[in-house]
Amino acid sequence: DAVLGLWQYFLGRVTLTSSYSSSGVELAGDRVVDRGTVVLEYTTRDSGETSAETLHYTLQLARSQTGEWRIDSVLLSDAAGAELRVPSLPAPTGPRAIGSMGIQAVDSSRLELPGGEPVSGETGEFRTVTAQVWYPALAGAAGGAGASAQPEKYRSREMTRAAAGFIGWPIFFNSFFELVDTHSYPGAPPDRSDAPYPVILYHHGYGGFTRVHTALIEDLVSRGFVVASVGHAFETPFLERPDGSLVRFGPENPVYVGRLEEAHGETQEALKDRVVEAATTEEQERAYRELLAASPLHQESTRAWAADGSFVLDRLAMLDESDGPLGGMVDLTRVGVVGHSLGGAAAGQAASEDAREIAGVDLDGFIIGDLIDRETDAAV
């Protein structure tokens, strides 16, 4: 109820007043813990009705290396004595350890999608493509030369803030993500015992980003795959550079806004219903073709995303010839592509036009693009 009330407050549906009472403060070295209760009172703006809820809070402050105090965590609970528990990602089911790295390059053969500017960072005239790559690594090699001794976090603080701002969520809804450990170690020495490994390209859904399905990706890598998750400029909260810094995009950029409006237009929604509810294959195909004709921006994005993936495969081929972590690791005769939502449409598009991609999986996505009119030897 408290979360719902706070969400309504951020949507402007209620006004919020609060009061609190501390039951005691503990000081231990560079950490302060304050416990007590907080009363949240919500007044609905339309009806004037008021409701209240009492929660128990635990506020932790920590002193940084520069001597400044900052909020480390805030826990609200309807029960006294609740503890802050950081969720964990499921453990990979395969036997292999996991390394990770990032890649970034500019595809000078393609212009960037028209419209919009990044909130921070830069993109140029030509298409900027990034990818996060996970690969089988030597067990126990964390902390070795060039490798991190600590696993990557599920998201950095900058990613959490960028994603929340892009979606319009309050930052506290997903701030705990930056506390969650993955099972991947940046720069870990590769395990070449069974190299080269088959490759899977992954395309996130619309408005998503490369680390959204980390648990699935890690499980695949633990079973002996190299997985590259592709970033798509302007249709994501951010592109992640190899050094971890971000190129951020705002939700008001014309590329993103135009496609959202197209996706939820009355015509498009009606055509989607016709596709799903069609009584015959012929009726379904007619509705599908009408939907494609009414979705030119999504058609453009699907083709661009598929081309992004092909460009990443080109970069992987170059890195396979290098002395870096991916040297000798990549088998481009065994490439599959997986995507979610619009990324699923991109997976189908890619498998139908890039002969290297011999299998494709669309997770919960309409088939947008040119696949409907193509014959392909790929298993899609």
C-alpha positions in Angstrom: 0.0 0.0 0.0 2.9 2.4 0.8 4.5 1.8 -2.5 1.2 2.3 -4.4 0.6 5.5 -2.5 4.1 6.8 -3.3 3.6 5.8 -6.9 0.4 7.8 -7.0 2.1 10.7 -5.4 4.8 10.8 -8.1 2.0 10.6 -10.7 0.4 13.7 -9.1 -2.8 11.8 -8.0 -2.3 12.4 -4.3 -0.6 14.8 -1.9 1.7 13.4 0.7 2.6 14.5 4.2 4.8 12.6 6.6 6.1 12.7 10.1 8.6 10.5 11.9 9.8 9.5 15.3 13.2 8.1 16.1 13.5 5.4 18.6 17.3 5.5 18.8 20.6 6.2 17.0 23.6 3.9 17.0 27.1 5.1 16.1 29.7 2.5 15.0 32.9 3.8 13.5 32.1 5.2 10.1 28.5 4.1 10.1 25.3 5.6 11.8 22.1 3.6 12.1 18.8 5.4 13.0 15.6 3.5 13.6 12.1 4.6 14.2 8.7 5.0 12.7 7.3 7.2 9.9 3.7 8.1 9.3 2.7 8.6 5.6 -0.6 10.4 5.0 -2.1 10.5 1.5 -4.9 12.8 0.4 -6.5 12.0 -2.9 -6.7 15.2 -4.9 -10.0 14.4 -6.7 -12.0 13.3 -3.7 -10.2 14.7 -0.8 -10.2 11.4 1.0 -7.3 10.8 3.4 -5.6 7.6 4.4 -2.5 7.0 6.6 0.0 4.2 7.1 2.7 3.7 9.8 5.9 2.1 8.7 9.1 1.2 10.5 12.3 2.6 9.1 16.0 1.9 9.3 18.3 4.6 7.9 22.0 3.9 7.5 24.5 6.7 6.9 28.1 5.9 5.9 31.2 8.2 5.9 33.1 8.3 2.7 36.9 8.3 2.3 36.7 12.1 2.0 34.9 12.4 5.3 31.5 13.2 3.9 28.4 11.5 5.3 25.9 10.0 2.8 22.8 7.9 2.9 23.8 4.3 2.5 20.4 2.7 2.6 16.8 3.3 3.7 14.6 0.4 4.7 10.8 0.8 5.1 8.7 -2.1 6.5 5.4 -2.7 8.1 7.2 -4.9 10.6 9.7 -3.8 13.2 13.1 -5.5 13.0 13.1 -6.1 9.3 16.5 -6.5 7.7 17.8 -5.2 4.4 18.3 -8.2 2.1 19.9 -7.7 -1.2 18.4 -10.1 -3.8 20.7 -12.3 -5.8 20.8 -13.4 -9.4 20.3 -17.1 -10.0 23.5 -19.1 -10.1 24.5 -20.2 -13.7 23.8 -23.9 -14.2 26.8 -24.6 -16.3 30.4 -25.4 -15.1 32.3 -22.5 -16.7 33.4 -19.3 -15.0 32.4 -16.0 -16.8 34.4 -13.1 -18.0 33.1 -9.9 -19.5 34.2 -6.9 -21.6 32.6 -4.1 -23.7 33.1 -3.0 -27.3 32.2 0.2 -29.1 32.7 1.2 -32.7 31.2 3.4 -35.4 29.6 1.9 -38.5 30.6 4.4 -41.2 28.4 2.6 -43.7 25.2 3.7 -42.0 23.9 7.1 -40.9 22.5 7.4 -37.4 18.7 7.3 -37.0 17.4 10.8 -37.6 16.4 13.1 -34.7 17.4 13.7 -31.2 20.6 14.3 -29.2 22.0 12.4 -26.2 21.5 13.8 -22.8 25.2 13.2 -22.1 28.0 11.8 -24.1 28.2 12.0 -27.9 27.0 10.2 -31.0 28.0 11.3 -34.5 26.7 11.4 -37.9 27.2 7.7 -38.4 25.8 4.8 -36.4 27.4 4.2 -33.0 27.2 0.6 -31.9 28.1 -0.9 -28.5 27.9 -4.4 -27.0 28.6 -6.1 -23.7 30.3 -9.4 -24.3 30.4 -12.3 -21.9 32.7 -15.3 -22.5 33.9 -18.5 -20.8 36.7 -17.7 -18.4 39.3 -19.6 -16.4 37.9 -20.7 -13.0 39.6 -18.9 -10.1 41.3 -16.4 -12.4 39.5 -13.3 -10.9 41.9 -10.7 -9.8 44.6 -11.9 -12.2 46.4 -9.6 -14.6 44.0 -7.2 -16.1 41.0 -8.8 -14.4 38.7 -7.5 -11.6 38.9 -9.3 -8.2 35.2 -8.5 -7.7 32.2 -9.6 -9.7 30.4 -6.9 -11.7 27.4 -5.3 -10.2 24.1 -5.9 -12.0 23.9 -2.2 -12.7 26.2 0.7 -11.8 24.7 3.7 -9.9 24.8 5.7 -13.2 22.9 3.0 -15.0 20.3 2.8 -12.3 19.7 6.6 -12.5 19.7 6.6 -16.3 17.2 3.8 -16.5 14.9 5.3 -13.8 15.0 8.7 -15.6 14.2 7.2 -18.9 11.2 5.1 -17.7 10.0 7.8 -15.3 10.3 5.7 -12.2 11.4 7.0 -8.7 15.0 6.2 -8.2 14.3 4.1 -5.1 12.2 1.7 -7.1 15.4 0.0 -8.4 18.3 1.6 -6.6 19.0 -1.8 -5.0 20.2 -3.1 -8.4 23.5 -1.5 -7.8 24.1 -3.7 -4.8 23.4 -7.0 -6.6 26.4 -9.0 -7.7 26.5 -10.8 -11.0 28.7 -13.9 -11.6 30.8 -12.1 -14.2 34.4 -10.8 -13.8 35.5 -8.0 -16.1 38.7 -8.8 -18.0 38.9 -12.4 -16.6 41.4 -14.6 -18.6 39.5 -16.6 -21.2 39.1 -20.3 -21.0 40.4 -21.6 -24.4 40.3 -25.3 -23.5 37.3 -25.8 -25.8 37.6 -22.8 -28.0 36.3 -21.6 -30.3 32.8 -21.3 -28.8 29.4 -20.7 -30.6 28.1 -17.2 -30.5 24.8 -15.8 -29.5 23.7 -12.2 -30.2 21.2 -10.8 -27.9 18.8 -7.9 -28.6 17.0 -6.2 -25.7 13.4 -5.0 -25.9 12.3 -1.5 -26.8 13.5 0.9 -24.1 15.7 -1.8 -22.6 19.5 -2.1 -22.4 22.3 -4.6 -22.7 22.3 -5.9 -19.1 18.5 -6.4 -18.7 18.7 -10.2 -19.1 22.1 -10.8 -17.4 20.9 -14.0 -15.6 19.9 -15.6 -18.9 23.1 -14.5 -20.6 25.3 -15.8 -17.7 23.6 -19.1 -17.8 24.3 -19.5 -21.6 28.0 -18.5 -21.1 28.4 -21.0 -18.3 27.3 -23.7 -20.7 29.9 -22.7 -23.3 28.7 -19.8 -25.4 30.1 -16.3 -26.1 27.2 -13.9 -25.8 27.2 -10.4 -27.1 24.3 -8.1 -26.0 23.8 -5.3 -28.5 23.0 -1.7 -27.6 20.8 0.4 -29.9 21.3 4.2 -29.8 18.3 6.5 -28.9 16.0 3.6 -28.2 17.6 2.7 -24.9 18.3 4.7 -21.7 22.0 4.5 -22.4 24.9 3.0 -24.4 27.6 1.6 -22.2 31.2 2.3 -23.3 34.0 -0.2 -22.7 35.3 1.9 -19.7 31.8 1.8 -18.1 30.9 5.4 -18.8 27.5 6.0 -20.5 26.1 7.8 -23.4 22.6 8.7 -22.0 19.4 9.3 -23.9 16.3 11.1 -22.7 12.8 9.7 -23.1 11.8 12.8 -24.9 14.1 12.3 -27.9 12.2 12.2 -31.2 13.4 8.7 -32.2 12.0 7.1 -29.0 8.8 9.2 -28.8 7.9 8.7 -32.4 8.0 4.9 -32.1 6.1 4.9 -28.8 3.3 7.0 -30.4 3.3 4.7 -33.4 3.2 1.5 -31.3 0.2 2.7 -29.3 -1.8 4.4 -32.0 -5.4 3.5 -32.4 -4.9 2.0 -35.8 -1.9 -0.1 -34.7 -3.6 -1.3 -31.6 -6.7 -2.4 -33.6 -4.6 -4.2 -36.1 -2.7 -6.1 -33.3 -6.1 -7.2 -32.0 -7.0 -8.4 -35.5 -3.8 -10.3 -35.8 -4.3 -12.1 -32.5 -8.0 -12.8 -32.9 -8.0 -13.7 -36.6 -10.1 -16.8 -37.3 -8.1 -17.9 -40.4 -4.5 -17.7 -41.5 -5.5 -15.6 -44.5 -7.2 -13.1 -42.3 -4.3 -13.0 -39.9 -1.8 -12.3 -42.8 -4.0 -9.5 -44.1 -4.0 -7.8 -40.7 -0.3 -8.4 -40.3 0.5 -6.7 -43.6 -1.7 -3.8 -42.7 0.1 -3.5 -39.4 3.5 -3.5 -41.1 2.4 -0.8 -43.5 1.1 1.3 -40.6 4.4 0.9 -38.7 7.2 2.5 -40.8 9.2 3.6 -37.8 9.2 0.2 -36.3 10.2 -1.3 -39.6 13.1 1.2 -39.7 14.2 0.3 -36.2 13.9 -3.5 -36.8 16.2 -3.2 -39.8 18.6 -0.9 -38.0 18.8 -3.3 -34.9 19.5 -6.3 -37.1 22.3 -4.4 -38.9 23.7 -3.4 -35.5 24.0 -7.1 -34.7 25.7 -7.9 -38.0 28.2 -5.1 -37.3 28.9 -6.6 -33.9 29.6 -9.9 -35.6 32.1 -8.1 -37.8 33.8 -6.7 -34.7 33.9 -10.1 -33.0 35.6 -11.5 -36.1 38.3 -8.8 -35.7 38.7 -9.4 -32.0 39.0 -13.2 -32.6 42.2 -12.4 -34.5 43.6 -10.2 -31.6 45.6 -10.9 -28.5 42.7 -9.8 -26.3 40.3 -11.9 -24.2 38.3 -12.9 -27.3 41.3 -14.0 -29.4 40.7 -17.5 -30.7 37.4 -17.7 -28.8 34.7 -17.0 -31.4 33.2 -19.5 -33.9 31.3 -17.5 -36.5 30.1 -20.7 -38.2 27.8 -21.3 -35.2 25.9 -18.1 -34.6 22.4 -17.8 -33.1 20.4 -14.6 -32.3 17.9 -14.1 -29.5 15.8 -11.0 -28.8 12.9 -9.8 -26.6 9.9 -7.8 -27.9 11.2 -5.5 -30.7 14.6 -7.2 -30.2 12.8 -10.5 -31.1 11.6 -8.9 -34.3 15.2 -7.8 -34.9 16.3 -11.4 -34.3 14.0 -12.7 -37.0 15.1 -9.9 -39.4 18.7 -10.7 -38.8 18.4 -14.4 -39.2 16.6 -13.8 -42.6 19.4 -11.6 -44.0 22.7 -12.5 -42.4 23.8 -16.0 -43.5 26.1 -16.2 -40.4 23.1 -16.3 -38.1 21.8 -19.8 -38.5 19.2 -19.8 -35.7 16.9 -17.1 -34.3 14.5 -16.9 -31.3 11.9 -14.2 -30.9 10.8 -13.9 -27.2 7.4 -12.3 -27.1 7.7 -10.0 -30.1 5.6 -9.3 -33.1 7.3 -10.2 -36.4 8.1 -6.8 -37.8 10.5 -6.3 -40.7 10.9 -8.3 -43.9 10.8 -11.9 -42.5 7.2 -12.3 -43.6 8.2 -12.1 -47.3 11.5 -14.0 -47.1 12.6 -17.6 -47.3 15.4 -18.5 -45.0 17.5 -21.5 -44.2 17.8 -20.3 -40.6 15.8 -22.0 -37.9 13.6 -19.2 -36.7 
